Amino acid sequence: RYWRPEGFSRTVSREDALNFRLDQSYEFVRAVRDGSEATPSFRDGLACQRVLDAILRSMDESTVVKVAPG
């Protein structure tokens, strides 16, 4: 069965969506078990959020907004 989640431009199968979440869960459990860093990491998420915040600020202010490294 296929569906289109709200806000998505393409149709995906429920199985694909479930497998993706299972893969993320496995990565998290593996990282906790092994004491390694999960991917994507919190650091990766923070970097993405900084870019998204800069995009919104840029739109609001109609100007280029630089993203601080790190």
N, C-alpha and C positions, 0 to 999 in steps of 0.2 A: 504494500500500500504506500502511496505517496501523498505528501502533504506540503503545504507552504506555510511555514511559521510566520506569524505577523511580523512585518518589516523585512522579510527576506525576499529577494528578487528571483530566487530559483526554487524549484521543487526538490525536496529531498525525501528519501524513504525514512520511515520511522526506525528501521533497522540501522541505517547509517547514523542517525542521530543518537540512538542508544549505544551503538558501538563506540562512537566518539566519546561519550560520557564514561563508558566503561574503561576506555583507554586512559582517560584523565584520572580516573579513580585508581587504576592500577599504578600509574606513574607516581601518584601521591603516596600510596601505601608502600611501594618499592623504596621511595626516597626516605620515608620514615624508618622502614626496616633496615636499610643500608646506611642510614645516616648521611645520605647524599642530598643534593639539592634537586628538588622536583623541577620539571620543565613543563610549562612556563613557570618561572619563579615569581615570587612577590615583586622582586626587583624588575622583572620584565613587565608585570602588570602596572607598576608605578610609572615606568618609562612610557608606556602606552597612554596612561591617564594624563601624564604631563602634556603629551602631544594633543590629546583630545581637548584638554583645557585651553591650550594655546589656540587651537582651531576655533573654539567657541569665542574666546576673547578677541581673536582676530576678526571674526564676523561681527561681533558687537561694536568694535572700535573702528572697523574698516581700515585696518592697518596690518602690517606684518608684525607678528609676535615671535620673538626668538624663544626657543626652548632651551632651558638651562641643561647642560650635560650632567649625567650622573643621576 
